């Protein structure tokens, strides 16, 4: 049986190679990019990733303008995550100057934002000055996901050459938005602060700060740069469990499974926003994991204010009250079913806030934790730029823990062109499985992870 199976697989692969070999025709005439384009379209539709990758390799070997066009306009639009990654790797390693010039064209001028995102990531991994300049140009792209993708890769570097273009981009987006706040400007400022140590909300402050180093930043020293910058303006923004909400397209995804009815004993020390001197809802952000075992306190001896659902309700009510009217938001609750406050994002008007507060305070905790379905539904909400996911349990179905790797992979694929920030908030008492899943979910989607006690 095993021999027959191996023989069948071998014959299948041989047939594929022979069929592709026919592309060269008689007299060993070289295949053209246009012929490979037809084969790539066919492979994507009918033959799966391996065949498509093989054809992409033949195109990459050409390193011509026509071949790059096919890889961009067919390979990167085929809705195949593995193929996109494969093509990206080939483009990063391609030495041809003609090929680089065409990559830059597609990064800056291709009409499809998916191509501009992938090509931007490719350019970020190349060393040529022209690639860097083209990447910085995309800080002013018309599609927010492209700008976010560029900012994500910029923040992973220590390249001070990006500071000037980032300041220019901040000024551009200030003008484009009429001076208002928003996620793009917040992320630009975050990247600038990470590179320099300085912080301000205004591009004019940044320009004054960076002026001495604009032409020659070799003399810049990050340490102590805040002291040299003078007085800067930093706006206060609403936050959900100490995670800032800088953007105006927000979705709160709340776990209301049965375990949210549990009560957790208050920690001896709490973080900002907890039940310490700063006030706020009775919660804390974990600073350090203490190894010392504590005696378990019976549930009936823990105050109702420490019930997980009550803590989340109190925190979200506070946040809703603080949201500026320009913010559009929605609330999604999930257990073994999914419910939404509204069918779409709605503006934070006084009326909508009042309705949302009523919705939040009336939810009840029961059932199991279908996190995978909640994430899928969250990506159906149009226009969302940030998701705040709160859960106290690892994904579960019929009392069985679900493997989290497929959920993380699915989320990464859903988000590769949306570039939505996913912030994850969990409870320390829920255990290691939840912590691992939620921290990876946030990290892979460029969000923050908070653990509550």
N, C-alpha and C positions, 0 to 999 in steps of 0.2 A: 504493500500500500504506500509506504514512504517513498519507494523508488518511483512508483507511478506518479506520485504527486510532484516529486522533484523534476521528473521528465516533463510533465505538463507545464510546470512553471518555466523550465528552460526553453521549451518550444514557444511559449507565449512571449518571452523576452526576445528570442531570436526573430520571431515574426515582426516584433516592433522595430527592431534594428534594421531588418531587411526593408520594411516599409519606409523608414526614414531614409535608408540608403538610396531608395529609388528617386529621392529628391535630386540627387546629383545627375540622374539621367545617364545617357550613354556618353562614351568617350571621357568619363570622369569630369564633366563640366561642373564648375563650382556652383553651389547653391547660392541663391540670392536672398537678400533680406526679405523681399516680398514673398518668396516661396516659403521661407521659414515663418513668416507672419501667418500665413494660412494654416500651417501645421500647428503653430502655437494656439491659434483660436480653436482648432479642432481638438487639441490635447486638453485644453482647459475645459471644454464642454463635455468631452466623452472619455478621456483616458486618465484623468486624475493627475496628481501632483508630480509623480516621478517622471512621467513622459513630458509634462510641461517644463520641468526643470532641465531635462536633457536638451530640449529645443532651445531654452533660454541660454544654456551653456554655449550652444553653437552660435547664437547671436552675439553673446558676450565676447567670443573669440574673434569676431570680426572687428570690433572696436570702431565702427564707422558711425557716421551721423544717422544713416538709415537704420542700422541695427539698434542704436539707442532709442530711436523713435518707436520702434516696434516693442522694445522692452517696456518703455514708458506707457505707450498708448494701448497696449494689449496686456502685457504681463502685470502691470501695476493697477489695471482696472478689472482684473479677472475675479475679484472678490475671493482671493485665495491667500490666506495669511502666510502659509508656509512658502508659497511661491514668491510672494513679495519679499520675505526675508532672504530667500535664496538669491533673487535678483539684486537686492541691495548689497549683499556680500560681494557679488561679482563686480558691481559698479564701484564699490570702494577700492577694490584691488586693481582696477583697470588703469594702465599707465598712459594710454593714448591722450595727447593734448586735444585732438579732435573730439574724442569721446567726452572729456571733461567739459569742453565748451558746450556740447549738446546737453549734458546733465544740467549745467547752469541755466540753459535756456528753459528746460522743463521745470526746474526748481522755481524760477521766477515768473514764467510766462505761460505754462500749461494751464488750460482752462479748468482742469479738474483738480480740486483741492487735494484729493487723495494722492495724486502724483506729486504735487508740490510738497506735501508733508514727507513722503518717503524720500524724495530727492533732497530735501533739506537735511534730513538725518544722514543721508549719504555724504553730503558736502561737509557736514560737521566732523566726519571721520577722515577727511582728506587734509593734506598738509599745504596745498597750494594757496597762496594769497588770494587768487581769484575765487577759489571756493569759499574762503572766509568772507570776502566782500559780498558774494552772492547770498550767503547765509544771512548776513546782517541786513541786507536789503529786504529780506522776508519779514523783518520785524515790523514792516509797514504793510504787510499783506492784508487784503480785504477780507479774508476768511479767518476768524479768530483762532480756529484750530491750528492753522499754520503758524501763527505767532506764538501760541502756547508751545507747540512742538519745538520751535527755535529756542525759546526761553528755557525749556527743559534741558536741552543739550548744552546751552550756554552755562547754566548753573552747575553743570558737572565739570566745568573747566576752571582754571585759574588764569585765564587769558585776559590780561588788562587791556588788550587792544579792543575788547568788546565794550569797554566802559563808554567811550565816546559815542559809538553808534547806539548804545542803549539809551543814553541821555537824549540823543536826537529823536529816537523812537518814542520816548516818554513825552517829549514836547509835541510830536506828531499826534499821538493819541489824545493828548489834552485838547488840542485844537479840534480833532475829529469829534470828540464827545462834548464839546462846549465847556470844558473845564471840570466836568463831573468826575466822580469816582467810578471804578469798575475793576473787573478782574484783570484785564490786560495790563492796566497801569499798575495795579498792585503787584503783579508778577514781575513786571519790569523793575519796579523798585526793589523787590525781593532779590532779584538777580544782581542788581547794582550793590545792594548792601552786602550780599555774600562775597562779592568781588573786592569791595573797598572797606567795609566796616562802618561806613557812613550811612545815615538814614535821613530821608526827607520825603515829603509827599509832593513837592513842587520841583518841576524841571529847572526853574531858574536857580533854585538853591543848588541843585546838582551841577549846573553849568559853572556857577561861581566856585564851587568846591573843586571841580576837576580842571579848571582853566590852567593852573600852573603845570599840570601834567599831560595836557592834551597832546602836545606835539612830542613830548619825551616823557613817558611814564616810568622810565627806568629808575628815577629818583623817588618814586612813590613808595611809602612804607605803610602797609595796612595798619599796623599797630599804632594807636594814637591818632588815627586820622579823624576820629570824631571830635577830638579836642581842637583840631585845626580848622574845623568846618564852620565854626560860629553857631549861631542859633538857627535851628531848622524846625520846620513845621511837620509834625507827625499827627495825623488825624486818629481819633479813637473810633473803632469800628465795632459793631456787634460781634459777639462770639458765642459759640455753642460748645459748652464744656471746655472753654479756653481755646478753642480753635476759631480763629478769626473768620468772619464772613465778609470778604471784601467785594464780592461780585453781586450782580443784581439778577441772577437767574439760578435760584437755589431750590433744591429738593431735599426734604428731610425724609429719611426712610427709617421707620421705627419698628422694632421687634415688639410684638404684643403677645408672644407665646406665653404659656402657663407659668414658666419659670420667672417671668417678670413680676409675679406676685410675691416672690421671695423678699425677705428683708435681710439686709446686711448690717452687721454691727458697725458702728462708726469707728474709723481708724483713730489712733491716738493723736496723729497729726494730719492735718488736711492741707491741700494745696489751695492756691488762689481760687476764689469762687466757691469754696466749700463751707463747712460749718465752723470755720475759725473766725478770726476777728474781722476778715473782709466781708463776712456775710454771704448772702446768696443762698442757692439751694443746697441742701445737705448732701454734698458729695465732695470728693477730692480726686485729684489726679495723682497717680502713683509716681513717686519720685525714686524710691528705692525699694527693692524687694527684700523684706525682712525674713531671715531664716528662722527666727524664733517662733516656735509653735504657740498658738494661743488656744485657750479653752473655748470650745464652741458654745455660744450663747443661745439658749432656746428662743425660737421665733416669737413666742408670746412675751418675752422680756425685751424685745427690740421695738422701739417706737415705730408707729406707722409711717412717719416721715422718712424712714430709712427703707421703705419698700421701693424696689427698683423702678416700677412703673410710676410711682408717685414722684420720685426724684426726677425722672425724665420729663414727666408732665410739667412739673414746676419750672424746670430749666427751659423747656421749649416755650412755655407761656411767657417767660421773661424775655426770651429772644424775639418772639413775635411782637411784643410790645415795643421793642427797640428798632425794628426794621424800618428803614426809611421808605417813604411812599414810592420811590422809584424802583424799589426791589420787586421782582416778581417771584413768587414762591408757590410751592405746593407741598403737601404732606402725604406720604404713602405709609400705611400701616400693614403689617403682615404677620401671620402665623402660618396655619395651613391654608389660609385664604389671604387674598390681597384686597385692600380697600384704599380709596383715595379721597382726600378732602374735596378736590375738584378734578374735572377732566383734563385740565391744563394748568399751566402757570397763571397765577392771578396777581395783580398789583397789590402791594401792602397798604391798601386804603384802610381807614378806621373800620369800615363795615366788614371788609374781608378779614381783618385781624380779629374782630369780635367773633365772627363765624368760625374762624380757625381755632381760636381758644376754646370755644364751645365744643368743637370736634375733638380736640386733644383731651380735654378734661372728661369726656364721656366714653373714651375707649376703654374696653375691658380686656384683661389678659387671660388667654386660654389657648389650648392647642399646641401644635409643634412649630418648628422653626424652618420654614421653606425659604431659606435665604436665596437660593439659586433662582427661584421664580421671582422673588422680589427684585433682584438685580436686573433680570430680563425686563420686567415691567418698568423699572426706573429708566431704562434706555429707550423706552417707547415715549417718554415725556419729551416733547419737542422743546428745544431751546435751552435745556439745562446746561449750565457750565460747572456747577459744583453739586456733589451729592454728599450728604452727611448721613452715614449709615450707622445706626446704633443697634447693637444686639447683645444679648447675654448668653447666647448658646451657639455652639457650632451647628452648621447645617444638618438637619435631621429629617428623616422620613420614616414613618411607621416605627418609631422608637429605635431606629438604626442610624448611626452617624453616616453622612454621605462623604465620599472622598472629595477633598477640597481642590485637588489639582485640576480636575476638569472645570470646576467653577471658576478658578483663577484664569485658566486658559480661555474659557468662553468670554469672561469679562474683558480680558486683554484684546481679544478679537473684536468685540463690540466697540471698544473704546479706541482702537488704533487710529481712527480718523476723527472721532468726536473730541478726543483729548479732554474729557471731563475729569476734573479732580475728584477723587473719591477719598473722603476722610472717614475713618473708621473709629468708632468708640465702643469699647467693650468693658466688661466687668472682670476685675481680678479674680473674684470668687468663682467665675464660670470655668476657669481651668485653662490648661495648656493648649488644648486643641483650638479653642476659640482665639486665644492670643496669637498663635501661629498663623491661623487663617486670616484674621483681621489685620495683623501687621503686614503680611504679604500683600493683601488686597490694597492697602493704602500705599505701600511702597511701589508696587507695580503700576499704580495709577497716579503717582506723583502727589499723593495726599499725605495727611498726617494721621498717626495712630495714637489714640489716648486710651489709657486703661484706668477705669474708675474703681474706687474702693468703697 
